[in-house]
Amino acid sequence: MGCPNCYDLGTAIVLTGNFADPTGKPADPGEVTVRILDPDGNESSMTPSKIDTGVYQVALDPDVPGVWFYRFEGTAPVDTAMEANFVVASSQFVDAA
């Protein structure tokens, strides 16, 4: 597809959350959770993998076309959250999902 944060149905994607202290230096929260909201309004939670200090990722295989939302949430000492969205395009092929 030709837009940022757009994916074709059946494409696995990796979501990344970055955490930093008040000075902007990468820092780890006590606990990190990822909340996912699919286009049908169904919410789920995932536990991400730590990639580096302050960097966490989850792999997701979106199975419904539309706009998806996600939110990385951290607890103290880096008590913050970030959220974003991405779009999954529908497919003309029945077996793409």
mmCIF file as gemmi writes it, N, C-alpha and C atoms, coordinates in Angstrom:
data_model
loop_
_atom_site.group_PDB
_atom_site.id
_atom_site.type_symbol
_atom_site.label_atom_id
_atom_site.label_alt_id
_atom_site.label_comp_id
_atom_site.label_asym_id
_atom_site.label_entity_id
_atom_site.label_seq_id
_atom_site.pdbx_PDB_ins_code
_atom_site.Cartn_x
_atom_site.Cartn_y
_atom_site.Cartn_z
_atom_site.occupancy
_atom_site.B_iso_or_equiv
_atom_site.pdbx_formal_charge
_atom_site.auth_seq_id
_atom_site.auth_asym_id
_atom_site.pdbx_PDB_model_num
ATOM 1 N N . MET Axp A 1 ? 0.842 -1.181 0 1 0 ? 1 A 1
ATOM 2 C CA . MET Axp A 1 ? 0 0 0 1 0 ? 1 A 1
ATOM 3 C C . MET Axp A 1 ? 0.882 1.238 0 1 0 ? 1 A 1
ATOM 4 N N . GLY Axp A 2 ? 0.286 2.375 -0.338 1 0 ? 2 A 1
ATOM 5 C CA . GLY Axp A 2 ? 1.078 3.577 -0.462 1 0 ? 2 A 1
ATOM 6 C C . GLY Axp A 2 ? 0.897 4.6 0.639 1 0 ? 2 A 1
ATOM 7 N N . CYS Axp A 3 ? 0.431 4.236 1.807 1 0 ? 3 A 1
ATOM 8 C CA . CYS Axp A 3 ? 0.271 5.228 2.87 1 0 ? 3 A 1
ATOM 9 C C . CYS Axp A 3 ? 1.028 4.762 4.118 1 0 ? 3 A 1
ATOM 10 N N . PRO Axp A 4 ? 1.461 5.715 4.946 1 0 ? 4 A 1
ATOM 11 C CA . PRO Axp A 4 ? 2.141 5.33 6.185 1 0 ? 4 A 1
ATOM 12 C C . PRO Axp A 4 ? 1.175 4.583 7.102 1 0 ? 4 A 1
ATOM 13 N N . ASN Axp A 5 ? 1.675 3.622 7.807 1 0 ? 5 A 1
ATOM 14 C CA . ASN Axp A 5 ? 0.872 2.844 8.757 1 0 ? 5 A 1
ATOM 15 C C . ASN Axp A 5 ? -0.298 2.125 8.102 1 0 ? 5 A 1
ATOM 16 N N . CYS Axp A 6 ? -0.14 1.741 6.836 1 0 ? 6 A 1
ATOM 17 C CA . CYS Axp A 6 ? -1.156 0.967 6.126 1 0 ? 6 A 1
ATOM 18 C C . CYS Axp A 6 ? -0.574 -0.392 5.754 1 0 ? 6 A 1
ATOM 19 N N . TYR Axp A 7 ? -1.388 -1.427 5.931 1 0 ? 7 A 1
ATOM 20 C CA . TYR Axp A 7 ? -0.929 -2.793 5.682 1 0 ? 7 A 1
ATOM 21 C C . TYR Axp A 7 ? -2.008 -3.553 4.941 1 0 ? 7 A 1
ATOM 22 N N . ASP Axp A 8 ? -1.604 -4.552 4.168 1 0 ? 8 A 1
ATOM 23 C CA . ASP Axp A 8 ? -2.549 -5.424 3.492 1 0 ? 8 A 1
ATOM 24 C C . ASP Axp A 8 ? -3.015 -6.501 4.45 1 0 ? 8 A 1
ATOM 25 N N . LEU Axp A 9 ? -4.269 -6.911 4.314 1 0 ? 9 A 1
ATOM 26 C CA . LEU Axp A 9 ? -4.814 -7.986 5.127 1 0 ? 9 A 1
ATOM 27 C C . LEU Axp A 9 ? -3.939 -9.222 4.953 1 0 ? 9 A 1
ATOM 28 N N . GLY Axp A 10 ? -3.617 -9.884 6.044 1 0 ? 10 A 1
ATOM 29 C CA . GLY Axp A 10 ? -2.761 -11.067 5.999 1 0 ? 10 A 1
ATOM 30 C C . GLY Axp A 10 ? -1.295 -10.768 6.224 1 0 ? 10 A 1
ATOM 31 N N . THR Axp A 11 ? -0.953 -9.498 6.432 1 0 ? 11 A 1
ATOM 32 C CA . THR Axp A 11 ? 0.435 -9.109 6.682 1 0 ? 11 A 1
ATOM 33 C C . THR Axp A 11 ? 0.673 -8.997 8.181 1 0 ? 11 A 1
ATOM 34 N N . ALA Axp A 12 ? 1.648 -9.736 8.681 1 0 ? 12 A 1
ATOM 35 C CA . ALA Axp A 12 ? 2.016 -9.626 10.099 1 0 ? 12 A 1
ATOM 36 C C . ALA Axp A 12 ? 2.804 -8.336 10.283 1 0 ? 12 A 1
ATOM 37 N N . ILE Axp A 13 ? 2.561 -7.641 11.398 1 0 ? 13 A 1
ATOM 38 C CA . ILE Axp A 13 ? 3.258 -6.389 11.659 1 0 ? 13 A 1
ATOM 39 C C . ILE Axp A 13 ? 3.851 -6.402 13.066 1 0 ? 13 A 1
ATOM 40 N N . VAL Axp A 14 ? 4.801 -5.519 13.291 1 0 ? 14 A 1
ATOM 41 C CA . VAL Axp A 14 ? 5.422 -5.366 14.599 1 0 ? 14 A 1
ATOM 42 C C . VAL Axp A 14 ? 5.131 -3.949 15.086 1 0 ? 14 A 1
ATOM 43 N N . LEU Axp A 15 ? 4.568 -3.851 16.292 1 0 ? 15 A 1
ATOM 44 C CA . LEU Axp A 15 ? 4.285 -2.562 16.907 1 0 ? 15 A 1
ATOM 45 C C . LEU Axp A 15 ? 5.375 -2.27 17.931 1 0 ? 15 A 1
ATOM 46 N N . THR Axp A 16 ? 5.848 -1.035 17.96 1 0 ? 16 A 1
ATOM 47 C CA . THR Axp A 16 ? 6.935 -0.655 18.86 1 0 ? 16 A 1
ATOM 48 C C . THR Axp A 16 ? 6.501 0.501 19.754 1 0 ? 16 A 1
ATOM 49 N N . GLY Axp A 17 ? 6.823 0.372 21.033 1 0 ? 17 A 1
ATOM 50 C CA . GLY Axp A 17 ? 6.591 1.442 22 1 0 ? 17 A 1
ATOM 51 C C . GLY Axp A 17 ? 7.92 1.875 22.589 1 0 ? 17 A 1
ATOM 52 N N . ASN Axp A 18 ? 8.136 3.187 22.666 1 0 ? 18 A 1
ATOM 53 C CA . ASN Axp A 18 ? 9.37 3.744 23.218 1 0 ? 18 A 1
ATOM 54 C C . ASN Axp A 18 ? 9.058 4.524 24.489 1 0 ? 18 A 1
ATOM 55 N N . PHE Axp A 19 ? 9.822 4.269 25.54 1 0 ? 19 A 1
ATOM 56 C CA . PHE Axp A 19 ? 9.63 4.93 26.827 1 0 ? 19 A 1
ATOM 57 C C . PHE Axp A 19 ? 10.899 5.697 27.204 1 0 ? 19 A 1
ATOM 58 N N . ALA Axp A 20 ? 10.702 6.849 27.85 1 0 ? 20 A 1
ATOM 59 C CA . ALA Axp A 20 ? 11.837 7.681 28.261 1 0 ? 20 A 1
ATOM 60 C C . ALA Axp A 20 ? 11.518 8.353 29.592 1 0 ? 20 A 1
ATOM 61 N N . ASP Axp A 21 ? 12.577 8.738 30.303 1 0 ? 21 A 1
ATOM 62 C CA . ASP Axp A 21 ? 12.391 9.491 31.545 1 0 ? 21 A 1
ATOM 63 C C . ASP Axp A 21 ? 12.102 10.956 31.204 1 0 ? 21 A 1
ATOM 64 N N . PRO Axp A 22 ? 11.842 11.797 32.181 1 0 ? 22 A 1
ATOM 65 C CA . PRO Axp A 22 ? 11.511 13.201 31.89 1 0 ? 22 A 1
ATOM 66 C C . PRO Axp A 22 ? 12.587 13.975 31.132 1 0 ? 22 A 1
ATOM 67 N N . THR Axp A 23 ? 13.828 13.504 31.171 1 0 ? 23 A 1
ATOM 68 C CA . THR Axp A 23 ? 14.889 14.188 30.43 1 0 ? 23 A 1
ATOM 69 C C . THR Axp A 23 ? 14.998 13.717 28.99 1 0 ? 23 A 1
ATOM 70 N N . GLY Axp A 24 ? 14.207 12.688 28.633 1 0 ? 24 A 1
ATOM 71 C CA . GLY Axp A 24 ? 14.244 12.154 27.28 1 0 ? 24 A 1
ATOM 72 C C . GLY Axp A 24 ? 15.152 10.954 27.108 1 0 ? 24 A 1
ATOM 73 N N . LYS Axp A 25 ? 15.833 10.547 28.175 1 0 ? 25 A 1
ATOM 74 C CA . LYS Axp A 25 ? 16.724 9.389 28.118 1 0 ? 25 A 1
ATOM 75 C C . LYS Axp A 25 ? 15.875 8.109 28.149 1 0 ? 25 A 1
ATOM 76 N N . PRO Axp A 26 ? 16.153 7.132 27.255 1 0 ? 26 A 1
ATOM 77 C CA . PRO Axp A 26 ? 15.394 5.884 27.276 1 0 ? 26 A 1
ATOM 78 C C . PRO Axp A 26 ? 15.419 5.247 28.669 1 0 ? 26 A 1
ATOM 79 N N . ALA Axp A 27 ? 14.243 4.786 29.108 1 0 ? 27 A 1
ATOM 80 C CA . ALA Axp A 27 ? 14.117 4.199 30.442 1 0 ? 27 A 1
ATOM 81 C C . ALA Axp A 27 ? 13.029 3.137 30.42 1 0 ? 27 A 1
ATOM 82 N N . ASP Axp A 28 ? 13.166 2.167 31.305 1 0 ? 28 A 1
ATOM 83 C CA . ASP Axp A 28 ? 12.206 1.069 31.385 1 0 ? 28 A 1
ATOM 84 C C . ASP Axp A 28 ? 11.133 1.335 32.429 1 0 ? 28 A 1
ATOM 85 N N . PRO Axp A 29 ? 9.876 1.145 32.06 1 0 ? 29 A 1
ATOM 86 C CA . PRO Axp A 29 ? 8.799 1.162 33.052 1 0 ? 29 A 1
ATOM 87 C C . PRO Axp A 29 ? 8.895 -0.074 33.933 1 0 ? 29 A 1
ATOM 88 N N . GLY Axp A 30 ? 8.161 -0.075 35.046 1 0 ? 30 A 1
ATOM 89 C CA . GLY Axp A 30 ? 8.113 -1.259 35.898 1 0 ? 30 A 1
ATOM 90 C C . GLY Axp A 30 ? 7.438 -2.419 35.181 1 0 ? 30 A 1
ATOM 91 N N . GLU Axp A 31 ? 6.355 -2.107 34.471 1 0 ? 31 A 1
ATOM 92 C CA . GLU Axp A 31 ? 5.604 -3.111 33.713 1 0 ? 31 A 1
ATOM 93 C C . GLU Axp A 31 ? 5.077 -2.437 32.461 1 0 ? 31 A 1
ATOM 94 N N . VAL Axp A 32 ? 5.02 -3.188 31.363 1 0 ? 32 A 1
ATOM 95 C CA . VAL Axp A 32 ? 4.499 -2.646 30.106 1 0 ? 32 A 1
ATOM 96 C C . VAL Axp A 32 ? 3.382 -3.551 29.606 1 0 ? 32 A 1
ATOM 97 N N . THR Axp A 33 ? 2.281 -2.935 29.225 1 0 ? 33 A 1
ATOM 98 C CA . THR Axp A 33 ? 1.149 -3.648 28.642 1 0 ? 33 A 1
ATOM 99 C C . THR Axp A 33 ? 0.788 -2.968 27.331 1 0 ? 33 A 1
ATOM 100 N N . VAL Axp A 34 ? 0.339 -3.771 26.364 1 0 ? 34 A 1
ATOM 101 C CA . VAL Axp A 34 ? -0.13 -3.225 25.094 1 0 ? 34 A 1
ATOM 102 C C . VAL Axp A 34 ? -1.61 -3.565 24.953 1 0 ? 34 A 1
ATOM 103 N N . ARG Axp A 35 ? -2.414 -2.535 24.742 1 0 ? 35 A 1
ATOM 104 C CA . ARG Axp A 35 ? -3.846 -2.722 24.513 1 0 ? 35 A 1
ATOM 105 C C . ARG Axp A 35 ? -4.111 -2.537 23.029 1 0 ? 35 A 1
ATOM 106 N N . ILE Axp A 36 ? -4.881 -3.462 22.456 1 0 ? 36 A 1
ATOM 107 C CA . ILE Axp A 36 ? -5.204 -3.456 21.035 1 0 ? 36 A 1
ATOM 108 C C . ILE Axp A 36 ? -6.714 -3.326 20.883 1 0 ? 36 A 1
ATOM 109 N N . LEU Axp A 37 ? -7.155 -2.456 19.992 1 0 ? 37 A 1
ATOM 110 C CA . LEU Axp A 37 ? -8.574 -2.302 19.7 1 0 ? 37 A 1
ATOM 111 C C . LEU Axp A 37 ? -8.766 -2.521 18.204 1 0 ? 37 A 1
ATOM 112 N N . ASP Axp A 38 ? -9.505 -3.595 17.841 1 0 ? 38 A 1
ATOM 113 C CA . ASP Axp A 38 ? -9.702 -3.887 16.425 1 0 ? 38 A 1
ATOM 114 C C . ASP Axp A 38 ? -10.851 -3.045 15.854 1 0 ? 38 A 1
ATOM 115 N N . PRO Axp A 39 ? -11.027 -3.055 14.536 1 0 ? 39 A 1
ATOM 116 C CA . PRO Axp A 39 ? -12.067 -2.228 13.914 1 0 ? 39 A 1
ATOM 117 C C . PRO Axp A 39 ? -13.491 -2.567 14.365 1 0 ? 39 A 1
ATOM 118 N N . ASP Axp A 40 ? -13.708 -3.764 14.9 1 0 ? 40 A 1
ATOM 119 C CA . ASP Axp A 40 ? -15.027 -4.159 15.38 1 0 ? 40 A 1
ATOM 120 C C . ASP Axp A 40 ? -15.275 -3.727 16.822 1 0 ? 40 A 1
ATOM 121 N N . GLY Axp A 41 ? -14.273 -3.089 17.454 1 0 ? 41 A 1
ATOM 122 C CA . GLY Axp A 41 ? -14.428 -2.622 18.822 1 0 ? 41 A 1
ATOM 123 C C . GLY Axp A 41 ? -14.022 -3.63 19.88 1 0 ? 41 A 1
ATOM 124 N N . ASN Axp A 42 ? -13.39 -4.732 19.478 1 0 ? 42 A 1
ATOM 125 C CA . ASN Axp A 42 ? -12.924 -5.747 20.423 1 0 ? 42 A 1
ATOM 126 C C . ASN Axp A 42 ? -11.55 -5.362 20.958 1 0 ? 42 A 1
ATOM 127 N N . GLU Axp A 43 ? -11.419 -5.338 22.28 1 0 ? 43 A 1
ATOM 128 C CA . GLU Axp A 43 ? -10.144 -4.987 22.898 1 0 ? 43 A 1
ATOM 129 C C . GLU Axp A 43 ? -9.453 -6.227 23.439 1 0 ? 43 A 1
ATOM 130 N N . SER Axp A 44 ? -8.139 -6.264 23.261 1 0 ? 44 A 1
ATOM 131 C CA . SER Axp A 44 ? -7.325 -7.335 23.834 1 0 ? 44 A 1
ATOM 132 C C . SER Axp A 44 ? -6.055 -6.72 24.399 1 0 ? 44 A 1
ATOM 133 N N . SER Axp A 45 ? -5.363 -7.485 25.23 1 0 ? 45 A 1
ATOM 134 C CA . SER Axp A 45 ? -4.096 -7.02 25.828 1 0 ? 45 A 1
ATOM 135 C C . SER Axp A 45 ? -2.995 -7.995 25.471 1 0 ? 45 A 1
ATOM 136 N N . MET Axp A 46 ? -1.79 -7.467 25.335 1 0 ? 46 A 1
ATOM 137 C CA . MET Axp A 46 ? -0.622 -8.283 25.039 1 0 ? 46 A 1
ATOM 138 C C . MET Axp A 46 ? 0.529 -7.824 25.928 1 0 ? 46 A 1
ATOM 139 N N . THR Axp A 47 ? 1.43 -8.744 26.212 1 0 ? 47 A 1
ATOM 140 C CA . THR Axp A 47 ? 2.656 -8.405 26.94 1 0 ? 47 A 1
ATOM 141 C C . THR Axp A 47 ? 3.776 -8.317 25.917 1 0 ? 47 A 1
ATOM 142 N N . PRO Axp A 48 ? 4.409 -7.156 25.786 1 0 ? 48 A 1
ATOM 143 C CA . PRO Axp A 48 ? 5.453 -6.989 24.783 1 0 ? 48 A 1
ATOM 144 C C . PRO Axp A 48 ? 6.793 -7.565 25.225 1 0 ? 48 A 1
ATOM 145 N N . SER Axp A 49 ? 7.672 -7.716 24.256 1 0 ? 49 A 1
ATOM 146 C CA . SER Axp A 49 ? 9.051 -8.126 24.513 1 0 ? 49 A 1
ATOM 147 C C . SER Axp A 49 ? 9.926 -6.884 24.6 1 0 ? 49 A 1
ATOM 148 N N . LYS Axp A 50 ? 10.874 -6.914 25.53 1 0 ? 50 A 1
ATOM 149 C CA . LYS Axp A 50 ? 11.826 -5.811 25.649 1 0 ? 50 A 1
ATOM 150 C C . LYS Axp A 50 ? 12.909 -6.007 24.597 1 0 ? 50 A 1
ATOM 151 N N . ILE Axp A 51 ? 13.136 -4.997 23.778 1 0 ? 51 A 1
ATOM 152 C CA . ILE Axp A 51 ? 14.134 -5.05 22.714 1 0 ? 51 A 1
ATOM 153 C C . ILE Axp A 51 ? 15.432 -4.373 23.157 1 0 ? 51 A 1
ATOM 154 N N . ASP Axp A 52 ? 15.278 -3.277 23.873 1 0 ? 52 A 1
ATOM 155 C CA . ASP Axp A 52 ? 16.404 -2.493 24.368 1 0 ? 52 A 1
ATOM 156 C C . ASP Axp A 52 ? 15.865 -1.631 25.512 1 0 ? 52 A 1
ATOM 157 N N . THR Axp A 53 ? 16.711 -0.863 26.159 1 0 ? 53 A 1
ATOM 158 C CA . THR Axp A 53 ? 16.239 0.012 27.226 1 0 ? 53 A 1
ATOM 159 C C . THR Axp A 53 ? 15.173 0.962 26.678 1 0 ? 53 A 1
ATOM 160 N N . GLY Axp A 54 ? 13.975 0.885 27.237 1 0 ? 54 A 1
ATOM 161 C CA . GLY Axp A 54 ? 12.88 1.749 26.837 1 0 ? 54 A 1
ATOM 162 C C . GLY Axp A 54 ? 12.18 1.376 25.546 1 0 ? 54 A 1
ATOM 163 N N . VAL Axp A 55 ? 12.583 0.275 24.92 1 0 ? 55 A 1
ATOM 164 C CA . VAL Axp A 55 ? 11.994 -0.129 23.631 1 0 ? 55 A 1
ATOM 165 C C . VAL Axp A 55 ? 11.32 -1.492 23.782 1 0 ? 55 A 1
ATOM 166 N N . TYR Axp A 56 ? 10.024 -1.527 23.469 1 0 ? 56 A 1
ATOM 167 C CA . TYR Axp A 56 ? 9.224 -2.744 23.611 1 0 ? 56 A 1
ATOM 168 C C . TYR Axp A 56 ? 8.441 -3.001 22.326 1 0 ? 56 A 1
ATOM 169 N N . GLN Axp A 57 ? 8.259 -4.291 21.993 1 0 ? 57 A 1
ATOM 170 C CA . GLN Axp A 57 ? 7.561 -4.644 20.759 1 0 ? 57 A 1
ATOM 171 C C . GLN Axp A 57 ? 6.607 -5.812 20.955 1 0 ? 57 A 1
ATOM 172 N N . VAL Axp A 58 ? 5.558 -5.815 20.132 1 0 ? 58 A 1
ATOM 173 C CA . VAL Axp A 58 ? 4.662 -6.959 20.014 1 0 ? 58 A 1
ATOM 174 C C . VAL Axp A 58 ? 4.455 -7.241 18.536 1 0 ? 58 A 1
ATOM 175 N N . ALA Axp A 59 ? 4.294 -8.519 18.203 1 0 ? 59 A 1
ATOM 176 C CA . ALA Axp A 59 ? 3.958 -8.925 16.84 1 0 ? 59 A 1
ATOM 177 C C . ALA Axp A 59 ? 2.455 -9.166 16.786 1 0 ? 59 A 1
ATOM 178 N N . LEU Axp A 60 ? 1.846 -8.72 15.711 1 0 ? 60 A 1
ATOM 179 C CA . LEU Axp A 60 ? 0.396 -8.812 15.574 1 0 ? 60 A 1
ATOM 180 C C . LEU Axp A 60 ? 0.066 -9.221 14.151 1 0 ? 60 A 1
ATOM 181 N N . ASP Axp A 61 ? -0.93 -10.087 14.005 1 0 ? 61 A 1
ATOM 182 C CA . ASP Axp A 61 ? -1.388 -10.523 12.689 1 0 ? 61 A 1
ATOM 183 C C . ASP Axp A 61 ? -2.848 -10.09 12.539 1 0 ? 61 A 1
ATOM 184 N N . PRO Axp A 62 ? -3.087 -8.831 12.128 1 0 ? 62 A 1
ATOM 185 C CA . PRO Axp A 62 ? -4.446 -8.32 12.041 1 0 ? 62 A 1
ATOM 186 C C . PRO Axp A 62 ? -5.292 -9.127 11.059 1 0 ? 62 A 1
ATOM 187 N N . ASP Axp A 63 ? -6.466 -9.537 11.505 1 0 ? 63 A 1
ATOM 188 C CA . ASP Axp A 63 ? -7.31 -10.406 10.686 1 0 ? 63 A 1
ATOM 189 C C . ASP Axp A 63 ? -8.622 -9.757 10.248 1 0 ? 63 A 1
ATOM 190 N N . VAL Axp A 64 ? -8.758 -8.449 10.495 1 0 ? 64 A 1
ATOM 191 C CA . VAL Axp A 64 ? -9.957 -7.709 10.133 1 0 ? 64 A 1
ATOM 192 C C . VAL Axp A 64 ? -9.533 -6.411 9.452 1 0 ? 64 A 1
ATOM 193 N N . PRO Axp A 65 ? -10.091 -6.085 8.283 1 0 ? 65 A 1
ATOM 194 C CA . PRO Axp A 65 ? -9.746 -4.809 7.661 1 0 ? 65 A 1
ATOM 195 C C . PRO Axp A 65 ? -10.356 -3.641 8.422 1 0 ? 65 A 1
ATOM 196 N N . GLY Axp A 66 ? -9.698 -2.493 8.33 1 0 ? 66 A 1
ATOM 197 C CA . GLY Axp A 66 ? -10.187 -1.278 8.972 1 0 ? 66 A 1
ATOM 198 C C . GLY Axp A 66 ? -9.104 -0.61 9.787 1 0 ? 66 A 1
ATOM 199 N N . VAL Axp A 67 ? -9.53 0.348 10.621 1 0 ? 67 A 1
ATOM 200 C CA . VAL Axp A 67 ? -8.59 1.096 11.456 1 0 ? 67 A 1
ATOM 201 C C . VAL Axp A 67 ? -8.43 0.382 12.796 1 0 ? 67 A 1
ATOM 202 N N . TRP Axp A 68 ? -7.189 0.085 13.147 1 0 ? 68 A 1
ATOM 203 C CA . TRP Axp A 68 ? -6.822 -0.541 14.416 1 0 ? 68 A 1
ATOM 204 C C . TRP Axp A 68 ? -6.156 0.51 15.293 1 0 ? 68 A 1
ATOM 205 N N . PHE Axp A 69 ? -6.36 0.404 16.597 1 0 ? 69 A 1
ATOM 206 C CA . PHE Axp A 69 ? -5.712 1.296 17.555 1 0 ? 69 A 1
ATOM 207 C C . PHE Axp A 69 ? -4.894 0.463 18.53 1 0 ? 69 A 1
ATOM 208 N N . TYR Axp A 70 ? -3.786 1.034 18.999 1 0 ? 70 A 1
ATOM 209 C CA . TYR Axp A 70 ? -2.993 0.35 20.02 1 0 ? 70 A 1
ATOM 210 C C . TYR Axp A 70 ? -2.438 1.369 20.997 1 0 ? 70 A 1
ATOM 211 N N . ARG Axp A 71 ? -2.165 0.879 22.215 1 0 ? 71 A 1
ATOM 212 C CA . ARG Axp A 71 ? -1.688 1.746 23.3 1 0 ? 71 A 1
ATOM 213 C C . ARG Axp A 71 ? -0.665 0.984 24.127 1 0 ? 71 A 1
ATOM 214 N N . PHE Axp A 72 ? 0.55 1.508 24.209 1 0 ? 72 A 1
ATOM 215 C CA . PHE Axp A 72 ? 1.578 0.985 25.097 1 0 ? 72 A 1
ATOM 216 C C . PHE Axp A 72 ? 1.446 1.737 26.413 1 0 ? 72 A 1
ATOM 217 N N . GLU Axp A 73 ? 1.32 1.014 27.528 1 0 ? 73 A 1
ATOM 218 C CA . GLU Axp A 73 ? 1.181 1.621 28.847 1 0 ? 73 A 1
ATOM 219 C C . GLU Axp A 73 ? 2.306 1.139 29.753 1 0 ? 73 A 1
ATOM 220 N N . GLY Axp A 74 ? 2.971 2.082 30.426 1 0 ? 74 A 1
ATOM 221 C CA . GLY Axp A 74 ? 4.041 1.752 31.357 1 0 ? 74 A 1
ATOM 222 C C . GLY Axp A 74 ? 3.686 2.192 32.761 1 0 ? 74 A 1
ATOM 223 N N . THR Axp A 75 ? 4.177 1.447 33.74 1 0 ? 75 A 1
ATOM 224 C CA . THR Axp A 75 ? 3.966 1.801 35.142 1 0 ? 75 A 1
ATOM 225 C C . THR Axp A 75 ? 5.254 2.372 35.719 1 0 ? 75 A 1
ATOM 226 N N . ALA Axp A 76 ? 5.157 2.953 36.916 1 0 ? 76 A 1
ATOM 227 C CA . ALA Axp A 76 ? 6.301 3.581 37.583 1 0 ? 76 A 1
ATOM 228 C C . ALA Axp A 76 ? 7.497 2.627 37.591 1 0 ? 76 A 1
ATOM 229 N N . PRO Axp A 77 ? 8.665 3.149 37.346 1 0 ? 77 A 1
ATOM 230 C CA . PRO Axp A 77 ? 9.101 4.539 37.436 1 0 ? 77 A 1
ATOM 231 C C . PRO Axp A 77 ? 8.883 5.36 36.155 1 0 ? 77 A 1
ATOM 232 N N . VAL Axp A 78 ? 8.479 4.739 35.064 1 0 ? 78 A 1
ATOM 233 C CA . VAL Axp A 78 ? 8.184 5.487 33.839 1 0 ? 78 A 1
ATOM 234 C C . VAL Axp A 78 ? 6.692 5.308 33.571 1 0 ? 78 A 1
ATOM 235 N N . ASP Axp A 79 ? 5.911 6.067 34.3 1 0 ? 79 A 1
ATOM 236 C CA . ASP Axp A 79 ? 4.449 5.957 34.284 1 0 ? 79 A 1
ATOM 237 C C . ASP Axp A 79 ? 3.901 6.817 33.155 1 0 ? 79 A 1
ATOM 238 N N . THR Axp A 80 ? 3.821 6.222 31.968 1 0 ? 80 A 1
ATOM 239 C CA . THR Axp A 80 ? 3.388 6.973 30.791 1 0 ? 80 A 1
ATOM 240 C C . THR Axp A 80 ? 2.739 6.034 29.786 1 0 ? 80 A 1
ATOM 241 N N . ALA Axp A 81 ? 2.154 6.597 28.768 1 0 ? 81 A 1
ATOM 242 C CA . ALA Axp A 81 ? 1.512 5.802 27.728 1 0 ? 81 A 1
ATOM 243 C C . ALA Axp A 81 ? 1.672 6.495 26.383 1 0 ? 81 A 1
ATOM 244 N N . MET Axp A 82 ? 1.583 5.708 25.32 1 0 ? 82 A 1
ATOM 245 C CA . MET Axp A 82 ? 1.569 6.249 23.966 1 0 ? 82 A 1
ATOM 246 C C . MET Axp A 82 ? 0.598 5.417 23.158 1 0 ? 82 A 1
ATOM 247 N N . GLU Axp A 83 ? -0.14 6.087 22.291 1 0 ? 83 A 1
ATOM 248 C CA . GLU Axp A 83 ? -1.054 5.345 21.443 1 0 ? 83 A 1
ATOM 249 C C . GLU Axp A 83 ? -0.996 5.844 20.014 1 0 ? 83 A 1
ATOM 250 N N . ALA Axp A 84 ? -1.395 4.963 19.116 1 0 ? 84 A 1
ATOM 251 C CA . ALA Axp A 84 ? -1.368 5.262 17.687 1 0 ? 84 A 1
ATOM 252 C C . ALA Axp A 84 ? -2.36 4.327 16.995 1 0 ? 84 A 1
ATOM 253 N N . ASN Axp A 85 ? -2.407 4.434 15.686 1 0 ? 85 A 1
ATOM 254 C CA . ASN Axp A 85 ? -3.285 3.545 14.925 1 0 ? 85 A 1
ATOM 255 C C . ASN Axp A 85 ? -2.632 3.144 13.623 1 0 ? 85 A 1
ATOM 256 N N . PHE Axp A 86 ? -3.23 2.173 12.971 1 0 ? 86 A 1
ATOM 257 C CA . PHE Axp A 86 ? -2.804 1.758 11.649 1 0 ? 86 A 1
ATOM 258 C C . PHE Axp A 86 ? -4.031 1.26 10.9 1 0 ? 86 A 1
ATOM 259 N N . VAL Axp A 87 ? -3.907 1.15 9.585 1 0 ? 87 A 1
ATOM 260 C CA . VAL Axp A 87 ? -5.018 0.739 8.739 1 0 ? 87 A 1
ATOM 261 C C . VAL Axp A 87 ? -4.679 -0.576 8.063 1 0 ? 87 A 1
ATOM 262 N N . VAL Axp A 88 ? -5.645 -1.489 8.055 1 0 ? 88 A 1
ATOM 263 C CA . VAL Axp A 88 ? -5.509 -2.752 7.336 1 0 ? 88 A 1
ATOM 264 C C . VAL Axp A 88 ? -6.506 -2.719 6.19 1 0 ? 88 A 1
ATOM 265 N N . ALA Axp A 89 ? -5.99 -2.858 4.967 1 0 ? 89 A 1
ATOM 266 C CA . ALA Axp A 89 ? -6.83 -2.829 3.777 1 0 ? 89 A 1
ATOM 267 C C . ALA Axp A 89 ? -7.522 -4.171 3.586 1 0 ? 89 A 1
ATOM 268 N N . SER Axp A 90 ? -8.716 -4.132 3.037 1 0 ? 90 A 1
ATOM 269 C CA . SER Axp A 90 ? -9.428 -5.377 2.737 1 0 ? 90 A 1
ATOM 270 C C . SER Axp A 90 ? -8.773 -6.046 1.533 1 0 ? 90 A 1
ATOM 271 N N . SER Axp A 91 ? -9.123 -7.297 1.318 1 0 ? 91 A 1
ATOM 272 C CA . SER Axp A 91 ? -8.549 -8.068 0.22 1 0 ? 91 A 1
ATOM 273 C C . SER Axp A 91 ? -9.655 -8.663 -0.644 1 0 ? 91 A 1
ATOM 274 N N . GLN Axp A 92 ? -9.406 -8.733 -1.915 1 0 ? 92 A 1
ATOM 275 C CA . GLN Axp A 92 ? -10.343 -9.372 -2.849 1 0 ? 92 A 1
ATOM 276 C C . GLN Axp A 92 ? -10.19 -10.889 -2.831 1 0 ? 92 A 1
ATOM 277 N N . PHE Axp A 93 ? -9.161 -11.366 -2.141 1 0 ? 93 A 1
ATOM 278 C CA . PHE Axp A 93 ? -8.877 -12.785 -2.104 1 0 ? 93 A 1
ATOM 279 C C . PHE Axp A 93 ? -9.419 -13.372 -0.795 1 0 ? 93 A 1
ATOM 280 N N . VAL Axp A 94 ? -10.247 -14.385 -0.888 1 0 ? 94 A 1
ATOM 281 C CA . VAL Axp A 94 ? -10.904 -14.979 0.265 1 0 ? 94 A 1
ATOM 282 C C . VAL Axp A 94 ? -9.894 -15.547 1.254 1 0 ? 94 A 1
ATOM 283 N N . ASP Axp A 95 ? -8.811 -16.161 0.768 1 0 ? 95 A 1
ATOM 284 C CA . ASP Axp A 95 ? -7.857 -16.827 1.659 1 0 ? 95 A 1
ATOM 285 C C . ASP Axp A 95 ? -6.763 -15.898 2.165 1 0 ? 95 A 1
ATOM 286 N N . ALA Axp A 96 ? -6.88 -14.58 2 1 0 ? 96 A 1
ATOM 287 C CA . ALA Axp A 96 ? -5.836 -13.657 2.447 1 0 ? 96 A 1
ATOM 288 C C . ALA Axp A 96 ? -5.801 -13.509 3.949 1 0 ? 96 A 1
ATOM 289 N N . ALA Axp A 97 ? -6.922 -13.77 4.601 1 0 ? 97 A 1
ATOM 290 C CA . ALA Axp A 97 ? -6.959 -13.595 6.059 1 0 ? 97 A 1
ATOM 291 C C . ALA Axp A 97 ? -6.559 -14.845 6.785 1 0 ? 97 A 1
